[in-house]
Amino acid sequence: MRNHDHSHPHLTGPLAPKQVQGEPVLLSHSSPLH
């Protein structure tokens, strides 16, 4: 299930608000990190 969370951070509660403000930024960092 952790893999699913990394693929779709929108589903996570705490990351939901951050995704809205810096969606492209988090996605960019998430790609290389994961």
PQR file of N, CA, C, O and H, with PARSE charges and radii, in Angstrom:
ATOM      1  N   MET A   1       0.838  -1.204   0.000 -0.4000 1.5000
ATOM      2  CA  MET A   1       0.000   0.000   0.000 -0.0000 2.0000
ATOM      3  C   MET A   1       0.876   1.260   0.000  0.5500 1.7000
ATOM      4  O   MET A   1       0.452   2.304  -0.494 -0.5500 1.4000
ATOM      5  N   ARG A   2       2.077   1.170   0.542 -0.4000 1.5000
ATOM      6  CA  ARG A   2       2.961   2.353   0.574 -0.0000 2.0000
ATOM      7  C   ARG A   2       3.279   2.782  -0.859  0.5500 1.7000
ATOM      8  O   ARG A   2       3.332   3.978  -1.149 -0.5500 1.4000
ATOM      9  H   ARG A   2       2.421   0.321   0.944  0.4000 1.0000
ATOM     10  N   ASN A   3       3.487   1.831  -1.742 -0.4000 1.5000
ATOM     11  CA  ASN A   3       3.783   2.190  -3.131 -0.0000 2.0000
ATOM     12  C   ASN A   3       2.636   3.012  -3.719  0.5500 1.7000
ATOM     13  O   ASN A   3       2.856   3.965  -4.466 -0.5500 1.4000
ATOM     14  H   ASN A   3       3.444   0.860  -1.506  0.4000 1.0000
ATOM     15  N   HIS A   4       1.406   2.624  -3.367 -0.4000 1.5000
ATOM     16  CA  HIS A   4       0.237   3.347  -3.886 -0.0000 2.0000
ATOM     17  C   HIS A   4       0.257   4.794  -3.391  0.5500 1.7000
ATOM     18  O   HIS A   4      -0.050   5.721  -4.141 -0.5500 1.4000
ATOM     19  H   HIS A   4       1.227   1.850  -2.760  0.4000 1.0000
ATOM     20  N   ASP A   5       0.618   4.975  -2.132 -0.4000 1.5000
ATOM     21  CA  ASP A   5       0.665   6.337  -1.559 -0.0000 2.0000
ATOM     22  C   ASP A   5       1.679   7.198  -2.318  0.5500 1.7000
ATOM     23  O   ASP A   5       1.407   8.358  -2.629 -0.5500 1.4000
ATOM     24  H   ASP A   5       0.867   4.222  -1.523  0.4000 1.0000
ATOM     25  N   HIS A   6       2.843   6.625  -2.612 -0.4000 1.5000
ATOM     26  CA  HIS A   6       3.876   7.403  -3.321 -0.0000 2.0000
ATOM     27  C   HIS A   6       3.385   7.755  -4.731  0.5500 1.7000
ATOM     28  O   HIS A   6       3.632   8.851  -5.234 -0.5500 1.4000
ATOM     29  H   HIS A   6       3.063   5.683  -2.360  0.4000 1.0000
ATOM     30  N   SER A   7       2.683   6.799  -5.354 -0.4000 1.5000
ATOM     31  CA  SER A   7       2.187   7.043  -6.712 -0.0000 2.0000
ATOM     32  C   SER A   7       1.104   8.113  -6.707  0.5500 1.7000
ATOM     33  O   SER A   7       1.054   8.971  -7.589 -0.5500 1.4000
ATOM     34  H   SER A   7       2.482   5.909  -4.945  0.4000 1.0000
ATOM     35  N   HIS A   8       0.231   8.048  -5.693 -0.4000 1.5000
ATOM     36  CA  HIS A   8      -0.865   9.023  -5.607 -0.0000 2.0000
ATOM     37  C   HIS A   8      -0.842   9.745  -4.263  0.5500 1.7000
ATOM     38  O   HIS A   8      -1.623   9.415  -3.371 -0.5500 1.4000
ATOM     39  H   HIS A   8       0.271   7.351  -4.977  0.4000 1.0000
ATOM     40  N   PRO A   9       0.046  10.728  -4.111 -0.5600 1.5000
ATOM     41  CA  PRO A   9       0.137  11.484  -2.857  0.2800 2.0000
ATOM     42  C   PRO A   9      -1.174  12.190  -2.517  0.5500 1.7000
ATOM     43  O   PRO A   9      -1.411  12.544  -1.362 -0.5500 1.4000
ATOM     44  N   HIS A  10      -2.028  12.394  -3.528 -0.4000 1.5000
ATOM     45  CA  HIS A  10      -3.302  13.091  -3.283 -0.0000 2.0000
ATOM     46  C   HIS A  10      -4.148  12.300  -2.291  0.5500 1.7000
ATOM     47  O   HIS A  10      -4.916  12.879  -1.524 -0.5500 1.4000
ATOM     48  H   HIS A  10      -1.835  12.107  -4.466  0.4000 1.0000
ATOM     49  N   LEU A  11      -4.005  10.967  -2.307 -0.4000 1.5000
ATOM     50  CA  LEU A  11      -4.825  10.132  -1.414 -0.0000 2.0000
ATOM     51  C   LEU A  11      -4.411  10.338   0.042  0.5500 1.7000
ATOM     52  O   LEU A  11      -5.223  10.162   0.951 -0.5500 1.4000
ATOM     53  H   LEU A  11      -3.381  10.496  -2.931  0.4000 1.0000
ATOM     54  N   THR A  12      -3.159  10.707   0.263 -0.4000 1.5000
ATOM     55  CA  THR A  12      -2.684  10.876   1.648 -0.0000 2.0000
ATOM     56  C   THR A  12      -3.291  12.130   2.270  0.5500 1.7000
ATOM     57  O   THR A  12      -3.400  13.160   1.604 -0.5500 1.4000
ATOM     58  H   THR A  12      -2.499  10.850  -0.475  0.4000 1.0000
ATOM     59  N   GLY A  13      -3.681  12.052   3.519 -0.4000 1.5000
ATOM     60  CA  GLY A  13      -4.310  13.190   4.200 -0.0000 2.0000
ATOM     61  C   GLY A  13      -3.349  14.358   4.403  0.5500 1.7000
ATOM     62  O   GLY A  13      -3.619  15.459   3.925 -0.5500 1.4000
ATOM     63  H   GLY A  13      -3.593  11.215   4.059  0.4000 1.0000
ATOM     64  N   PRO A  14      -2.231  14.144   5.103 -0.5600 1.5000
ATOM     65  CA  PRO A  14      -1.279  15.213   5.426  0.2800 2.0000
ATOM     66  C   PRO A  14      -0.646  15.839   4.176  0.5500 1.7000
ATOM     67  O   PRO A  14      -0.326  17.027   4.169 -0.5500 1.4000
ATOM     68  N   LEU A  15      -0.471  15.047   3.134 -0.4000 1.5000
ATOM     69  CA  LEU A  15       0.169  15.583   1.925 -0.0000 2.0000
ATOM     70  C   LEU A  15      -0.840  16.288   1.023  0.5500 1.7000
ATOM     71  O   LEU A  15      -0.459  17.025   0.113 -0.5500 1.4000
ATOM     72  H   LEU A  15      -0.731  14.081   3.140  0.4000 1.0000
ATOM     73  N   ALA A  16      -2.114  16.062   1.276 -0.4000 1.5000
ATOM     74  CA  ALA A  16      -3.157  16.654   0.419 -0.0000 2.0000
ATOM     75  C   ALA A  16      -3.012  18.178   0.320  0.5500 1.7000
ATOM     76  O   ALA A  16      -2.924  18.700  -0.792 -0.5500 1.4000
ATOM     77  H   ALA A  16      -2.423  15.463   2.015  0.4000 1.0000
ATOM     78  N   PRO A  17      -2.982  18.911   1.445 -0.5600 1.5000
ATOM     79  CA  PRO A  17      -2.871  20.374   1.398  0.2800 2.0000
ATOM     80  C   PRO A  17      -1.575  20.840   0.734  0.5500 1.7000
ATOM     81  O   PRO A  17      -1.584  21.810  -0.024 -0.5500 1.4000
ATOM     82  N   LYS A  18      -0.478  20.167   1.010 -0.4000 1.5000
ATOM     83  CA  LYS A  18       0.817  20.584   0.426 -0.0000 2.0000
ATOM     84  C   LYS A  18       0.796  20.368  -1.089  0.5500 1.7000
ATOM     85  O   LYS A  18       1.343  21.171  -1.844 -0.5500 1.4000
ATOM     86  H   LYS A  18      -0.470  19.380   1.626  0.4000 1.0000
ATOM     87  N   GLN A  19       0.171  19.295  -1.517 -0.4000 1.5000
ATOM     88  CA  GLN A  19       0.112  19.018  -2.951 -0.0000 2.0000
ATOM     89  C   GLN A  19      -0.576  20.168  -3.693  0.5500 1.7000
ATOM     90  O   GLN A  19      -0.181  20.523  -4.804 -0.5500 1.4000
ATOM     91  H   GLN A  19      -0.273  18.643  -0.903  0.4000 1.0000
ATOM     92  N   VAL A  20      -1.603  20.743  -3.072 -0.4000 1.5000
ATOM     93  CA  VAL A  20      -2.361  21.825  -3.721 -0.0000 2.0000
ATOM     94  C   VAL A  20      -1.474  23.049  -3.912  0.5500 1.7000
ATOM     95  O   VAL A  20      -1.489  23.673  -4.974 -0.5500 1.4000
ATOM     96  H   VAL A  20      -1.924  20.454  -2.170  0.4000 1.0000
ATOM     97  N   GLN A  21      -0.702  23.393  -2.886 -0.4000 1.5000
ATOM     98  CA  GLN A  21       0.149  24.595  -2.977 -0.0000 2.0000
ATOM     99  C   GLN A  21       1.335  24.357  -3.910  0.5500 1.7000
ATOM    100  O   GLN A  21       1.619  25.187  -4.773 -0.5500 1.4000
ATOM    101  H   GLN A  21      -0.689  22.886  -2.024  0.4000 1.0000
ATOM    102  N   GLY A  22       2.021  23.241  -3.745 -0.4000 1.5000
ATOM    103  CA  GLY A  22       3.194  22.976  -4.598 -0.0000 2.0000
ATOM    104  C   GLY A  22       3.088  21.619  -5.262  0.5500 1.7000
ATOM    105  O   GLY A  22       3.964  20.769  -5.102 -0.5500 1.4000
ATOM    106  H   GLY A  22       1.790  22.567  -3.043  0.4000 1.0000
ATOM    107  N   GLU A  23       2.022  21.418  -6.002 -0.4000 1.5000
ATOM    108  CA  GLU A  23       1.807  20.118  -6.646 -0.0000 2.0000
ATOM    109  C   GLU A  23       2.976  19.741  -7.561  0.5500 1.7000
ATOM    110  O   GLU A  23       3.534  18.654  -7.412 -0.5500 1.4000
ATOM    111  H   GLU A  23       1.310  22.109  -6.132  0.4000 1.0000
ATOM    112  N   PRO A  24       3.362  20.614  -8.510 -0.5600 1.5000
ATOM    113  CA  PRO A  24       4.451  20.304  -9.439  0.2800 2.0000
ATOM    114  C   PRO A  24       5.784  20.106  -8.718  0.5500 1.7000
ATOM    115  O   PRO A  24       6.600  19.278  -9.122 -0.5500 1.4000
ATOM    116  N   VAL A  25       5.992  20.861  -7.667 -0.4000 1.5000
ATOM    117  CA  VAL A  25       7.258  20.773  -6.928 -0.0000 2.0000
ATOM    118  C   VAL A  25       7.378  19.412  -6.246  0.5500 1.7000
ATOM    119  O   VAL A  25       8.408  18.746  -6.356 -0.5500 1.4000
ATOM    120  H   VAL A  25       5.330  21.535  -7.339  0.4000 1.0000
ATOM    121  N   LEU A  26       6.325  19.003  -5.542 -0.4000 1.5000
ATOM    122  CA  LEU A  26       6.362  17.720  -4.826 -0.0000 2.0000
ATOM    123  C   LEU A  26       6.478  16.575  -5.826  0.5500 1.7000
ATOM    124  O   LEU A  26       7.227  15.623  -5.607 -0.5500 1.4000
ATOM    125  H   LEU A  26       5.489  19.545  -5.452  0.4000 1.0000
ATOM    126  N   LEU A  27       5.734  16.674  -6.918 -0.4000 1.5000
ATOM    127  CA  LEU A  27       5.761  15.606  -7.917 -0.0000 2.0000
ATOM    128  C   LEU A  27       7.170  15.483  -8.499  0.5500 1.7000
ATOM    129  O   LEU A  27       7.672  14.377  -8.696 -0.5500 1.4000
ATOM    130  H   LEU A  27       5.126  17.447  -7.096  0.4000 1.0000
ATOM    131  N   SER A  28       7.800  16.617  -8.771 -0.4000 1.5000
ATOM    132  CA  SER A  28       9.150  16.601  -9.346 -0.0000 2.0000
ATOM    133  C   SER A  28      10.138  15.951  -8.378  0.5500 1.7000
ATOM    134  O   SER A  28      10.963  15.133  -8.784 -0.5500 1.4000
ATOM    135  H   SER A  28       7.392  17.516  -8.611  0.4000 1.0000
ATOM    136  N   HIS A  29      10.051  16.316  -7.103 -0.4000 1.5000
ATOM    137  CA  HIS A  29      10.969  15.758  -6.107 -0.0000 2.0000
ATOM    138  C   HIS A  29      10.641  14.293  -5.839  0.5500 1.7000
ATOM    139  O   HIS A  29      11.538  13.486  -5.591 -0.5500 1.4000
ATOM    140  H   HIS A  29       9.380  16.981  -6.774  0.4000 1.0000
ATOM    141  N   SER A  30       9.355  13.952  -5.889 -0.4000 1.5000
ATOM    142  CA  SER A  30       8.942  12.572  -5.607 -0.0000 2.0000
ATOM    143  C   SER A  30       9.479  11.626  -6.682  0.5500 1.7000
ATOM    144  O   SER A  30       9.874  10.502  -6.374 -0.5500 1.4000
ATOM    145  H   SER A  30       8.627  14.608  -6.091  0.4000 1.0000
ATOM    146  N   SER A  31       9.496  12.068  -7.927 -0.4000 1.5000
ATOM    147  CA  SER A  31       9.940  11.198  -9.023 -0.0000 2.0000
ATOM    148  C   SER A  31      11.378  10.705  -8.823  0.5500 1.7000
ATOM    149  O   SER A  31      11.602   9.495  -8.803 -0.5500 1.4000
ATOM    150  H   SER A  31       9.175  12.982  -8.177  0.4000 1.0000
ATOM    151  N   PRO A  32      12.350  11.597  -8.676 -0.5600 1.5000
ATOM    152  CA  PRO A  32      13.750  11.192  -8.515  0.2800 2.0000
ATOM    153  C   PRO A  32      14.007  10.503  -7.173  0.5500 1.7000
ATOM    154  O   PRO A  32      14.815   9.578  -7.093 -0.5500 1.4000
ATOM    155  N   LEU A  33      13.328  10.949  -6.132 -0.4000 1.5000
ATOM    156  CA  LEU A  33      13.552  10.361  -4.801 -0.0000 2.0000
ATOM    157  C   LEU A  33      13.055   8.925  -4.764  0.5500 1.7000
ATOM    158  O   LEU A  33      13.709   8.047  -4.202 -0.5500 1.4000
ATOM    159  H   LEU A  33      12.672  11.700  -6.197  0.4000 1.0000
ATOM    160  N   HIS A  34      11.891   8.692  -5.366 -0.4000 1.5000
ATOM    161  CA  HIS A  34      11.322   7.341  -5.335 -0.0000 2.0000
ATOM    162  C   HIS A  34      11.685   6.632  -6.625  0.5500 1.7000
ATOM    163  O   HIS A  34      11.309   5.476  -6.820 -0.5500 1.4000
ATOM    164  H   HIS A  34      11.360   9.406  -5.822  0.4000 1.0000
TER
END
